[in-house]
Amino acid sequence: LVTGTADIASRVFGALASEPEAVRVSVQGAARSLARAYKGCGGAVAMAIEGLLLSSIDTQGSALSTVSAGAENGRRLIAAQWARELFPFDHVPARYLCIVAAGDAKADVREEGRLGLKQPGGEDDKEFSFGKRAGNFAGADKPTEEGVDTEMATANGLGEATEKSPFPFATAVLAYMRGRHPELANSVPLNARTPLPPLAMRAALEFT
């Protein structure tokens, strides 16, 4: 099966950046179809896909002289779509990708990011899903009961968290962000530049 490795996905994302504009729309369509084939992937393939999406979406403002702005915009859009569709809602790296996308300069990428921060099938599709954190996700440890703010959990209407909840832990999302941006652990002046664009930081705060 082609989804037994991330090679095909890597080639498609490479084509999104290298193919001429006239061909790019077709490549984007192929990438969307391929996402359905990779849905539910795990292990080394999932890790490789995560890395591929991270490298594709976190390119805004980088000096890539060989890649046109239009190609990069398209690749970030597809990366945001894959992050939203491939992984379960409690998958922390995918939610981080959606947070980054929610702060993108392009409106269509921002919209994909915002959609990825809303629980699929949730009652309210106008707001981020927040204040209901519970559940497990790949590659991270579940916080112990001693590490949970029970007063805050009660205030948020959590009651007893169940492992089947689709929501990632807020602490895990924040820890992942700190791992990606160590400066978040430091005290900084109020006028200091944020590690992510303001809209992405706002999305992170609202989501957690």
Secondary structure, DSSP 4 states (H G I P E B T S, - for coil): -GGGSSHHHHHHHHHHHHS-HHHHHHHHHHHHHHHHHHTT--HHHHHHHHHHHHHHHTTTT---TTS-HHHHHHHHHHHHHHHHHHS-TT-HHHHHHHHHHTT-SSHHHHHHHHHTTS-TT-S-TTS---S------TTSPPPPGGGS-HHHHHHTT--S--TT-SPPPHHHHHHHHHHH-GGGGS---TTSPPSS-HHHHHHHHHH-
